Amino acid sequence: MRRDATQPARQEFLSHVSDPFELFLEWMQEAEAAEPNDPNAVALATATSDGTPSVRMVLMKKVEGQGFCFYTNSESQKGQELAENPQASMCFHWKSLRRQVRISGVVSELPPEDADAYFHSRSRGSQRAALASRQSRPLKSRGLLEVMVHEYELAYPDQIPRPPHWKGYSLKAQRIEFWQDRRDRMHDRVVFQHTAEGWSKTLLYP
Ligand SMILES: Cc1cc2nc3c(=O)[nH]c(=O)nc-3n(C[C@H](O)[C@H](O)[C@H](O)COP(=O)(O)O)c2cc1C
């Protein structure tokens, strides 16, 4: 049986909301309660300077000053694409809630202190793996990666240094669209566009 995820009391919710960040944080909180794992997982689309697109999942770790932040290896495919073309998009899909949020804008690097703080908040295992990984480049064998990780463990018994190419990025939103499933394909869609005067809001046909 198919469930209409929109509660009756919330039917006019999307038409009344005026702050896209308030709504995003509310939906994220609801996703944290509803999704079995990684409610902050998001598809991140980047493109080369000639417009060839690519997409992959990342974890969106925080929302800060209109920016949706994630961490990755700047030498990876996505890192190289962002260096040549900072335009990017994100798409959250919360299956259990039947919701989608699309965000697009320009990506910039977070300050190194921010990357340091997040890097050192992760488990030692994750830190070692980040240090050893030449993300997105060919790997001769799984064994080679495991040897490298072991060597880093011996080399850094105390604090593991953040590799300089492991960075934080912020996608500063220029457009945020919310989509909520409704019965009979009468879905709600509302898009917020950043303008000189603030956020404009438009309802869209489903
Ligand atoms: C749920 C999920 C979360 C992920 N989170 C991250 C992340 O936060 N940072 C990251 O670099 N890769 C993350 N990955 C791996 C990426 O999807 C991707 O394989 C990797 O970053 C290399 O992408 P690229 O070759 O396009 O640069 C995640 C994968 C999944 C499935």
The ligand as an SDF file (V2000), in Angstrom:
LIG
                    3D

 31 33  0  0  0  0  0  0  0  0999 V2000
   26.7960    7.3210    1.3450 C   0  0  0  0  0  0  0  0  0  0  0  0
   28.1470    7.7170    0.8250 C   0  0  0  0  0  0  0  0  0  0  0  0
   28.8190    8.7690    1.4090 C   0  0  0  0  0  0  0  0  0  0  0  0
   30.0600    9.1750    0.9330 C   0  0  0  0  0  0  0  0  0  0  0  0
   30.6840   10.2500    1.5010 N   0  0  0  0  0  0  0  0  0  0  0  0
   31.8470   10.7040    0.9850 C   0  0  0  0  0  0  0  0  0  0  0  0
   32.4380   11.9020    1.4820 C   0  0  0  0  0  0  0  0  0  0  0  0
   31.9080   12.5710    2.3860 O   0  0  0  0  0  0  0  0  0  0  0  0
   33.6030   12.3130    0.9330 N   0  0  0  0  0  0  0  0  0  0  0  0
   34.2130   11.6150   -0.0830 C   0  0  0  0  0  0  0  0  0  0  0  0
   35.2750   12.0350   -0.5380 O   0  0  0  0  0  0  0  0  0  0  0  0
   33.6620   10.4980   -0.5960 N   0  0  0  0  0  0  0  0  0  0  0  0
   32.4900   10.0210   -0.0930 C   0  0  0  0  0  0  0  0  0  0  0  0
   31.9180    8.8910   -0.6100 N   0  0  0  0  0  0  0  0  0  0  0  0
   32.5660    8.2200   -1.7530 C   0  0  0  0  0  0  0  0  0  0  0  0
   32.2190    8.9860   -3.0540 C   0  0  0  0  0  0  0  0  0  0  0  0
   30.8990    8.6670   -3.4570 O   0  0  0  0  0  0  0  0  0  0  0  0
   33.1910    8.7100   -4.2120 C   0  0  0  0  0  0  0  0  0  0  0  0
   33.3110    7.3250   -4.4340 O   0  0  0  0  0  0  0  0  0  0  0  0
   34.5900    9.2810   -3.9320 C   0  0  0  0  0  0  0  0  0  0  0  0
   34.5370   10.5080   -3.2410 O   0  0  0  0  0  0  0  0  0  0  0  0
   35.3210    9.4940   -5.2550 C   0  0  0  0  0  0  0  0  0  0  0  0
   34.5590   10.3400   -6.0840 O   0  0  0  0  0  0  0  0  0  0  0  0
   35.1990   11.0790   -7.3660 P   0  0  0  0  0  0  0  0  0  0  0  0
   36.0500   10.0590   -8.0710 O   0  0  0  0  0  0  0  0  0  0  0  0
   34.0290   11.5110   -8.1850 O   0  0  0  0  0  0  0  0  0  0  0  0
   36.0020   12.2430   -6.8590 O   0  0  0  0  0  0  0  0  0  0  0  0
   30.6670    8.4730   -0.1430 C   0  0  0  0  0  0  0  0  0  0  0  0
   29.9850    7.3950   -0.7340 C   0  0  0  0  0  0  0  0  0  0  0  0
   28.7420    7.0300   -0.2490 C   0  0  0  0  0  0  0  0  0  0  0  0
   28.0090    5.8930   -0.9270 C   0  0  0  0  0  0  0  0  0  0  0  0
  1  2  1  0
  2  3  1  0
  2 30  2  0
  3  4  2  0
  4  5  1  0
  4 28  1  0
  5  6  2  0
  6  7  1  0
  6 13  1  0
  7  8  2  0
  7  9  1  0
  9 10  1  0
 10 11  2  0
 10 12  1  0
 12 13  2  0
 13 14  1  0
 14 15  1  0
 14 28  1  0
 15 16  1  0
 16 17  1  0
 16 18  1  0
 18 19  1  0
 18 20  1  0
 20 21  1  0
 20 22  1  0
 22 23  1  0
 23 24  1  0
 24 25  2  0
 24 26  1  0
 24 27  1  0
 28 29  2  0
 29 30  1  0
 30 31  1  0
M  END
$$$$
